Amino acid sequence: MKIPPPNEGFQSQGFESAYEPEICDKLAICEMIGNTQLFDDLDWMLVEDLSWYVQVYKVPAGATIFKEGDRGSFMALIIQGQVEILKADGAGIQKRLTLISKGKTLGEMAIIDEEARSATCVATQDSVLLLLNDENYARIIKERPLLAVRILKKLSRLMSQRLRSLSGQLVDYLGAQS
């Protein structure tokens, strides 16, 4: 079963099928997973398990990875390159929230809450992304429940850290307004 690219401009790197191991360089995918901040401490056996559920895509500079308001259907691990996260203000003008690069993740809330994207993400450089889509995460839940729990725990911790950081920034901002 071939999984279509999530957006135009995404170029499959031949790892698009989680069902055809003969076309996959699983060692390379495992190394990519293991070199990300989210999964760098994951047991190698679980990294190998996860490698069967992800796809590798090249994304050219300037390509929109996802748009604010779109239905989220995947999360991405940045293997190479850089992307910016943008959020529309009240007037609809895109404002940069942050730049993220190699080893970081984006779009992970889509795997958890299945809500619309909260921001827009655009590649600022040619990038390589490792994608875990919602269908494959559902497969992981059924086929590899221990892996599903570990992923969920890691994503929960990541989102908690981001929320704590944002809360600190908000307090600093409110203090400056006084």
Stockholm file with secondary structure:
# STOCKHOLM 1.0

chainA/1-178         MKIPPPNEGFQSQGFESAYEPEICDKLAICEMIGNTQLFDDLDWMLVEDLSWYVQVYKVPAGATIFKEGDRGSFMALIIQGQVEILKADGAGIQKRLTLISKGKTLGEMAIIDEEARSATCVATQDSVLLLLNDENYARIIKERPLLAVRILKKLSRLMSQRLRSLSGQLVDYLGAQS
#=GR chainA/1-178 SS CCCCCSSTTCEECSCCCTTCGGGCCHHHHHHHHHTSTTTTTSCHHHHHHHHTTCEEEEECTTCEEECTTSBCCEEEEEEESEEEEEEECTTSCEEEEEEEETTCEECTHHHHHCCBCSSEEEESSCEEEEEEEHHHHHHHHHHCHHHHHHHHHHHHHHHHHHHHHHHHHHHHHHHHHC
#=GC SS_cons         CCCCCSSTTCEECSCCCTTCGGGCCHHHHHHHHHTSTTTTTSCHHHHHHHHTTCEEEEECTTCEEECTTSBCCEEEEEEESEEEEEEECTTSCEEEEEEEETTCEECTHHHHHCCBCSSEEEESSCEEEEEEEHHHHHHHHHHCHHHHHHHHHHHHHHHHHHHHHHHHHHHHHHHHHC
//
